[in-house]
Amino acid sequence: MPRRTDLRRILLLGSGPIVIGQACEFDYSGTQACKALRSRVTRSSS
């Protein structure tokens, strides 16, 4: 997929706090998305 140059900001929304016994795949995927975006851009707000 080509990189879009018209996007200036990206907002990632997480699933919120994890309940005991609930799978943490949503939190993990959000963390991985954040890491991937940070590796591609020079400026990020965390």
Secondary structure, 3 states (H helix, E strand, C coil): CCCCCCCCCCCCCCCCCCCCCCCCHHHHHHHHHHHHHHHHCCCCCC
